Amino acid sequence: MLAILLCATVPFLISLIFIPSIIESRLAMSMHAQVEEQLEASALFYRDFFDAKKREYAARAEAIALAPALSELVKKNKLEAIDHHLQRLMNANIDIRSIRIVRENGEVVMEQLGPPQRLGPQFLPRTVVFPINARPFRLETVFILSERFLNDRKRAEELALVYETTRKLESERARSFYLAYFGILMVAVGLSLGVGWWLSRGVTRRVARLAAATERVAGGDLSFQVPVIGRDEIARLTRGFNRMISDVSEARDRIVYLEKVSGWQDLARRLAHEIKNPLTPIRLAVQELRKRARTEGGLFENFVVDLTEVVDEEVESLTRLVDEFSQFARLPAVIPARVHLQSFLQGFLRAYAKYRDDANIQLIMPTLRAEVPIDQVLLRRVLVNLVDNAIDASPNHPVNIRIVANVDRDNGRCSIQVEDGGPGIPPDLISRIFEPYFTTKETGTGLGLAIVKKIVLQHGGTITLSRSPLGGATFSINLPPVPSHLPPYEEDEEVGLG
C-alpha cells in the first residue's frame, strides 16, 4: 500500500506545485486573445458574443435533453432519481438558473432551481426548450449571463494598453513552467517508482517464500516453519500457514502412531495366544512331577521342589506378561462424555489413595470450573499408569508427585500435567519413550506409556514429555474443548481405577 501510495501521490504533489501557475499563464494568454479580438472588431462584439452564447446554450440543452440516462429515468418515472440527476446537473453547470421537465400539456414533472445567488437581478436569463427522447416530455433550461459582460467593451480599451507587453511575457513564462514541470515530474516519477519497487520487494520476497513453502508441503515435508516478518497481512498469512503445517503434522503423526499401535496390538494378541496355550500343560506337568517326587522322598524330592519353584516363578512371570499383552490387545474404544475436570481429578485422588499409599500427591486445579470431553475409565487408567511409573522410577519413598490442571479461557482447551521428583528420562530416550515394547525397567513390558498415548490420542488430545520443576519428568496431557453435541454433565458414581 505504501509503494502504491508513493507512486501515485509524489507526481500528483509535484503537479500541484506547477499546475496553478500553468493554468494562470494559459488563462492570461487566453484573455490576451480575447482582447485582441475586441480591439479588431469591437463593433461586432455583442452580436458575436451573444450569438455564440445562444449556440452554446442550445447545444448544452440538447446534450442534457438527449442524454440516455435522463431519458431512461423519465421513461421509468423514477422521480427521486430524476431529482438527483437534475441536482447534479445544477451543481456541474454554474450558469444554469433552473431546469425543469414538462409534459406537452404544460404539467411540470420535476423542477430544480439554482441557489439564490443565481437568481438576482445582476444576471440575464435565457430559456432554451428542447424535447426529451422520452416523449411527450420536454426540457426547459434557463441559462444566466452576468451583466459584467456588458462592461467588457469598456475594459477592452484599458486592456489594449498592456496587451502587447503582457502577451510576450506570459508566453515566455508559460514555456519555462512547462519545461520545469515536465523535467521535475519525470525525476519524481522515477524516484517514486524506485522507492515503490524497493518497498514492494519486502512483500514479494515473503510471498515467494510462502510459495516455496507450499511446494515443500505438497512434497510431504512438514518439518519446517516459515519465518514471520512484520505485522501486516502477509505476516498473518504466514502465521496461519505455520499453524496449518503444525496441525497437519500433528494429525499425520497421530494417525501414524495409532496405525503402529494397532499393528502392535495384533502382534500382542497373537503372542498372548501363543504363550498362553502351553502354560496350562506346563503347570500340570510341574504338579505331576512334584506328586511323584514326594513318593521318592529324600534328596530327589528336595531337588524337584527347588526346580519346580523356579519353573513356577517363570510361569507366573509369563502369565503376567500374557495378561498385559491381552489388556493391550483389548483396549476399548474411547466414549467421551461431558465431565467436570475438578470432580474427575478429586475422584481419582480419593480412589488412588485407597489403591496405593506410597506417594504424596498434590492436586493443583484451576479456579475456573471446567468441563472436558473424556472417557473417565480410560483417562483414570492414563493417570494411574503415569503415577505408578513415577513411583516405580523413584528410589525414595514416599514419592512427591504433583498433578496440575489448567484451562485456557480463550479456546476452552484443558491440560493435565503429572510432575514427579524422580530421576527423570534421559534426553536420548525421550523420542522412544512412547513406543510399544520399549522400556527402561528390567521387568517391564513397555506397554504402559504406549497405552497412555493411544488413549490420549483417541481423546483427540496430545501428550508430551519434558523436565519437571520438581527435578524429574513432566507428562503434559492436552485435551480439546467440549464439542457441542455432547449432553450436559450429570454427576454419577465414583469410577474405580480399573
C-alpha positions in Angstrom: 0.0 0.0 0.0 2.9 2.4 0.8 4.6 1.6 -2.5 1.3 2.3 -4.4 0.7 5.5 -2.4 4.2 6.8 -3.2 3.9 6.1 -6.9 0.5 7.8 -7.0 1.0 10.8 -4.8 4.5 12.0 -5.5 3.8 13.0 -9.2 0.5 14.4 -8.0 2.1 16.7 -5.4 4.6 17.9 -8.0 1.7 18.7 -10.3 0.0 20.7 -7.5 3.0 23.0 -7.4 3.2 23.8 -11.1 -0.3 23.4 -12.4 -1.8 26.6 -10.8 1.0 28.7 -12.4 0.5 26.9 -15.8 -3.3 27.4 -15.6 -2.8 31.0 -14.7 -0.5 31.5 -17.6 -2.9 29.8 -20.0 -5.8 31.9 -18.8 -3.7 35.0 -19.2 -2.9 34.1 -22.8 -6.5 33.3 -23.5 -7.5 36.7 -22.2 -5.0 38.3 -24.5 -6.6 36.6 -27.4 -10.0 37.9 -26.4 -8.6 41.4 -26.0 -7.1 41.2 -29.5 -10.4 40.2 -30.9 -12.1 43.1 -29.2 -9.6 45.5 -30.5 -10.0 44.3 -34.1 -13.8 44.1 -34.2 -15.3 46.0 -31.2 -18.4 46.9 -33.2 -19.3 43.2 -33.7 -18.5 42.2 -30.1 -22.1 42.0 -28.7 -23.6 40.3 -31.7 -20.9 37.6 -32.0 -20.8 37.2 -28.2 -24.5 36.7 -27.7 -24.8 34.5 -30.9 -22.0 32.3 -29.5 -23.8 32.1 -26.2 -27.1 31.1 -27.8 -25.4 28.4 -29.8 -23.6 27.2 -26.7 -26.8 27.2 -24.6 -28.7 25.4 -27.3 -26.0 22.7 -27.6 -25.8 22.2 -23.9 -29.5 22.0 -23.5 -29.7 19.5 -26.4 -27.0 17.4 -24.8 -28.8 17.4 -21.5 -32.2 16.6 -23.0 -30.9 13.7 -25.2 -28.7 12.1 -22.5 -29.7 8.4 -22.3 -29.6 8.4 -18.5 -32.2 11.2 -18.3 -34.4 9.6 -20.9 -34.3 6.3 -19.1 -35.2 7.8 -15.8 -38.1 9.8 -17.3 -39.4 6.7 -19.0 -39.4 4.7 -15.8 -40.9 7.7 -13.9 -38.2 7.5 -11.2 -38.9 10.9 -9.6 -36.3 10.6 -6.8 -33.6 9.5 -9.3 -34.6 12.3 -11.7 -34.3 14.8 -8.9 -30.8 13.7 -8.0 -29.8 13.8 -11.7 -31.1 17.3 -12.2 -29.3 18.4 -8.9 -26.0 17.0 -10.3 -26.5 19.0 -13.5 -27.2 22.1 -11.5 -24.0 21.6 -9.5 -21.9 20.9 -12.6 -23.2 23.9 -14.5 -23.0 27.2 -12.6 -24.6 29.2 -15.4 -27.9 27.3 -15.3 -30.5 29.1 -13.3 -33.2 26.3 -13.4 -34.1 23.1 -15.1 -37.5 21.5 -15.3 -39.2 18.7 -17.1 -42.6 19.5 -18.5 -45.3 17.4 -20.3 -46.8 18.7 -23.6 -49.8 19.8 -21.7 -47.7 22.1 -19.6 -47.7 20.0 -16.4 -44.3 20.3 -14.6 -43.0 16.8 -13.7 -39.8 17.9 -11.9 -38.0 21.2 -11.3 -34.7 22.2 -9.9 -33.8 25.8 -9.0 -30.3 27.1 -8.6 -29.0 28.7 -5.4 -30.2 32.3 -4.5 -27.0 33.9 -5.9 -28.0 32.7 -9.4 -31.5 34.4 -9.2 -30.6 38.0 -8.5 -31.1 41.0 -10.9 -27.4 41.0 -11.9 -28.0 38.1 -14.2 -29.7 38.0 -17.6 -31.9 34.8 -18.1 -32.1 32.8 -21.3 -34.6 30.0 -21.7 -33.9 27.1 -24.0 -36.6 24.4 -24.6 -35.7 21.0 -26.1 -37.7 17.8 -26.4 -36.6 14.7 -24.5 -36.3 11.3 -26.1 -38.9 10.1 -23.7 -41.9 11.8 -25.3 -44.3 13.6 -24.5 -41.8 15.4 -22.3 -39.6 18.4 -22.9 -36.7 20.0 -21.1 -36.8 23.7 -20.2 -33.4 25.1 -19.3 -32.9 28.6 -18.1 -29.3 29.9 -18.5 -27.9 33.0 -17.0 -25.4 35.5 -18.3 -23.8 38.0 -16.0 -24.1 41.7 -16.8 -20.4 42.1 -16.3 -20.0 41.1 -19.9 -21.8 44.3 -20.9 -18.9 46.2 -19.4 -16.2 44.2 -21.2 -16.2 46.7 -24.0 -15.1 49.4 -21.7 -12.4 47.3 -20.2 -11.1 46.3 -23.6 -9.7 49.8 -24.2 -7.8 49.6 -20.9 -6.5 46.1 -21.7 -5.2 47.2 -25.1 -2.5 49.3 -23.4 -0.9 46.3 -21.7 -1.7 43.7 -24.3 1.5 43.7 -26.3 3.9 43.5 -23.4 2.0 41.0 -21.3 1.5 38.6 -24.1 5.2 38.3 -24.7 5.9 37.9 -21.0 3.2 35.3 -20.5 4.4 33.3 -23.4 7.9 33.0 -22.1 6.7 32.3 -18.6 4.4 29.5 -19.8 7.2 27.9 -21.7 9.6 28.0 -18.7 6.9 26.5 -16.5 6.2 23.7 -19.0 9.9 22.7 -19.2 10.4 22.8 -15.4 7.2 20.9 -14.8 7.9 18.0 -17.1 11.5 17.8 -16.0 10.8 17.6 -12.3 7.8 15.4 -13.0 10.0 12.8 -14.8 12.5 12.8 -11.9 9.8 12.4 -9.3 8.2 9.6 -11.2 11.5 7.8 -11.5 12.3 8.2 -7.8 8.8 7.2 -6.7 8.9 4.1 -8.9 12.4 3.2 -7.4 11.2 3.6 -3.8 8.0 1.8 -4.6 9.9 -1.1 -6.1 12.2 -1.3 -3.1 9.3 -1.3 -0.7 7.3 -3.9 -2.7 10.3 -6.3 -2.7 9.7 -6.8 1.0 6.2 -8.2 0.2 7.2 -10.1 -3.0 10.1 -11.9 -1.2 7.8 -13.1 1.5 5.1 -14.2 -1.0 7.8 -16.1 -2.9 8.9 -17.7 0.4 5.4 -18.8 1.1 5.0 -20.2 -2.5 8.2 -22.2 -2.0 6.9 -23.5 1.4 3.7 -24.7 -0.3 5.7 -26.7 -2.7 7.6 -28.3 0.2 4.3 -29.2 1.9 3.0 -30.6 -1.3 6.1 -32.8 -1.4 5.3 -34.2 2.1 7.8 -32.1 4.1 6.1 -30.8 7.3 9.2 -30.4 9.4 9.7 -26.7 8.9 8.3 -23.3 9.8 8.3 -20.2 7.6 9.9 -17.1 9.3 7.3 -14.5 10.3 8.4 -11.0 9.3 6.4 -7.8 10.1 2.8 -7.4 11.3 0.9 -7.0 8.1 -1.4 -9.3 6.1 1.5 -11.4 4.8 2.7 -11.9 8.4 -0.8 -13.1 9.4 -0.9 -15.4 6.4 2.5 -16.8 7.3 1.4 -17.4 10.9 -1.7 -19.2 9.7 0.3 -21.2 7.2 2.7 -22.3 10.1 -0.3 -23.3 12.2 -1.7 -25.3 9.3 1.7 -27.1 8.9 1.8 -27.9 12.7 -1.8 -29.1 12.7 -1.3 -31.3 9.6 2.0 -32.7 11.0 0.3 -33.4 14.4 -2.6 -35.1 12.7 -0.3 -37.2 10.5 1.8 -38.2 13.5 -1.3 -39.2 15.4 -2.6 -41.3 12.5 0.8 -43.0 12.1 1.1 -43.7 15.8 -2.4 -45.2 16.0 -1.7 -47.4 13.0 1.6 -48.5 14.5 -0.1 -49.3 17.8 -2.9 -51.2 16.1 -0.2 -53.3 14.4 1.4 -54.0 17.8 -1.9 -54.8 19.3 -2.4 -57.5 16.6 1.1 -58.9 17.5 0.3 -58.8 21.2 -3.0 -60.7 20.6 -1.1 -63.4 18.7 1.7 -63.5 21.2 -0.7 -63.8 24.2 -2.5 -66.6 22.4 0.7 -68.5 21.6 2.2 -68.0 25.1 -1.0 -68.8 27.0 -1.6 -72.2 25.3 1.5 -74.1 26.6 1.3 -72.6 30.2 -1.5 -74.9 31.3 0.3 -78.1 30.3 3.5 -76.8 32.0 1.6 -76.2 35.2 0.1 -79.7 35.1 3.5 -81.2 34.3 5.0 -79.4 37.3 2.2 -80.6 39.6 2.6 -84.2 38.4 6.4 -84.0 38.9 6.0 -82.8 42.5 3.5 -85.5 43.2 5.8 -88.3 42.0 8.8 -86.7 43.8 7.0 -87.0 47.1 6.8 -90.7 46.7 10.5 -90.9 46.2 11.4 -88.7 49.2 14.9 -87.8 50.2 17.3 -85.7 48.2 15.4 -86.3 45.0 12.2 -84.7 46.4 14.2 -81.6 47.5 15.8 -81.4 44.2 12.5 -81.5 42.3 10.9 -78.9 44.7 13.7 -76.5 44.1 13.5 -76.9 40.3 9.7 -76.6 40.2 9.7 -73.4 42.2 11.9 -71.9 39.6 9.5 -73.1 36.9 6.5 -71.7 38.8 8.2 -68.3 39.1 8.8 -68.2 35.3 5.3 -69.4 34.5 3.9 -66.7 36.8 6.0 -64.2 35.0 4.8 -65.4 31.7 1.2 -65.3 33.0 1.6 -61.6 33.9 3.1 -60.9 30.5 0.2 -62.6 28.8 -2.2 -60.6 30.9 -0.5 -57.3 29.9 -0.5 -58.4 26.3 -4.2 -59.2 26.5 -5.0 -55.9 28.1 -3.1 -54.0 25.5 -4.7 -56.0 22.7 -8.2 -55.4 24.0 -8.1 -51.7 24.7 -11.7 -50.5 24.4 -12.8 -47.6 22.2 -12.9 -44.1 23.9 -16.5 -43.0 24.6 -16.2 -39.4 25.7 -18.7 -37.6 27.9 -19.0 -34.1 29.3 -17.2 -34.3 32.7 -16.2 -31.6 35.2 -12.5 -31.6 35.4 -12.2 -30.8 39.1 -14.7 -33.5 40.1 -12.8 -36.1 37.9 -9.4 -35.3 39.4 -10.7 -35.3 43.0 -12.4 -38.6 42.5 -9.1 -40.1 41.0 -7.1 -38.8 44.0 -9.5 -40.4 46.5 -9.5 -43.7 44.7 -5.7 -43.8 44.2 -5.1 -43.1 47.9 -7.0 -46.4 48.6 -5.1 -48.2 45.9 -1.6 -47.1 46.9 -0.3 -45.1 49.9 3.4 -44.7 49.0 3.1 -41.3 47.2 2.4 -37.8 48.4 0.2 -36.4 45.6 -0.5 -32.7 45.5 -3.5 -31.6 43.3 -3.5 -28.1 41.8 -6.7 -27.2 40.0 -7.9 -24.0 38.2 -10.4 -21.7 40.0 -12.5 -21.7 36.8 -14.9 -24.6 36.8 -14.1 -26.5 33.6 -15.7 -29.3 31.6 -13.7 -31.8 29.5 -14.8 -34.4 26.9 -13.3 -37.6 28.4 -13.9 -41.3 29.0 -13.5 -41.4 32.8 -12.4 -45.0 33.0 -9.7 -44.8 30.3 -8.4 -41.4 31.4 -8.1 -42.7 35.0 -6.1 -45.5 33.6 -3.8 -43.0 32.0 -3.3 -41.2 35.3 -2.8 -44.5 37.2 -0.1 -45.6 34.7 1.7 -42.2 34.9 1.6 -42.0 38.7 2.7 -45.7 39.0 5.6 -45.2 36.7 6.7 -42.2 38.8 6.5 -44.2 42.0 8.4 -47.2 40.5 11.1 -45.0 39.0 11.8 -43.1 42.2 14.5 -44.5 44.6 12.9 -42.7 47.6 9.6 -43.3 49.2 7.2 -41.8 49.7 7.4 -40.1 46.3 6.4 -36.5 45.8 4.0 -36.1 42.8 2.1 -33.0 41.6 -0.9 -33.0 39.3 -1.5 -29.6 37.8 -4.7 -28.8 35.8 -5.1 -25.6 33.7 -7.9 -24.2 31.5 -7.4 -21.9 28.5 -10.2 -19.3 28.8 -9.9 -18.4 25.1 -10.3 -21.7 23.4 -11.6 -24.0 26.2 -8.7 -26.4 26.0 -7.6 -28.1 29.2 -4.2 -29.5 30.2 -3.3 -32.0 32.9 0.4 -32.2 34.0 1.8 -35.1 36.1 5.1 -33.9 37.6 7.4 -36.1 39.8 10.7 -35.6 41.6 12.3 -38.8 40.4 15.4 -39.3 38.2 13.6 -38.2 35.0 14.0 -39.5 31.5 17.4 -39.4 29.7 17.2 -36.9 26.8 18.3 -39.6 24.2 15.3 -41.8 25.2 12.5 -39.2 25.1 11.8 -39.8 21.4 11.3 -43.5 22.0 9.5 -43.4 25.4 6.0 -43.9 23.9 7.0 -46.7 21.5 5.3 -50.1 22.3 7.6 -52.7 24.0 10.3 -50.0 24.7 11.0 -49.9 28.5 13.8 -48.8 30.8 12.6 -51.2 33.6 14.2 -54.7 34.0 10.8 -56.3 34.4 8.7 -54.0 32.3 6.9 -54.9 29.0 7.0 -51.4 27.6 3.2 -51.2 27.1 2.2 -48.8 29.8 3.1 -45.5 28.1 2.1 -46.8 24.7 -1.4 -47.4 26.2 -1.3 -43.9 27.7 -0.5 -42.2 24.4 -3.1 -44.2 22.5 -5.9 -43.3 24.9 -4.9 -39.6 24.9 -4.8 -39.6 21.0 -8.2 -41.3 20.9 -9.5 -38.4 23.0 -8.3 -36.0 20.3 -5.5 -34.7 22.6 -1.7 -34.8 22.8 0.8 -35.9 25.3 4.4 -34.6 25.7 7.3 -35.2 28.0 9.6 -32.5 29.5 11.7 -31.8 32.5 9.8 -31.4 35.7 10.2 -28.3 38.1 10.4 -31.0 40.8 13.5 -32.4 39.2 12.0 -35.4 37.5 9.7 -35.8 34.5 6.5 -34.0 33.5 3.9 -35.7 31.3 1.6 -33.0 29.8 -1.8 -34.1 28.5 -3.7 -31.5 26.4 -7.4 -32.1 25.8 -9.7 -30.5 23.2 -12.7 -28.3 24.2 -16.1 -29.9 24.7 -18.0 -30.4 21.4 -21.5 -29.0 21.4 -23.2 -32.4 20.6 -22.2 -34.0 24.0 -25.1 -34.0 26.5 -24.8 -31.9 29.7 -22.7 -33.3 32.6 -24.5 -35.5 35.2 -22.8 -36.5 38.4 -22.5 -40.2 38.7 -21.0 -42.8 41.0 -17.2 -42.8 41.5 -15.5 -44.9 38.9 -12.8 -47.2 40.2 -9.2 -47.3 39.0 -9.8 -50.4 36.8 
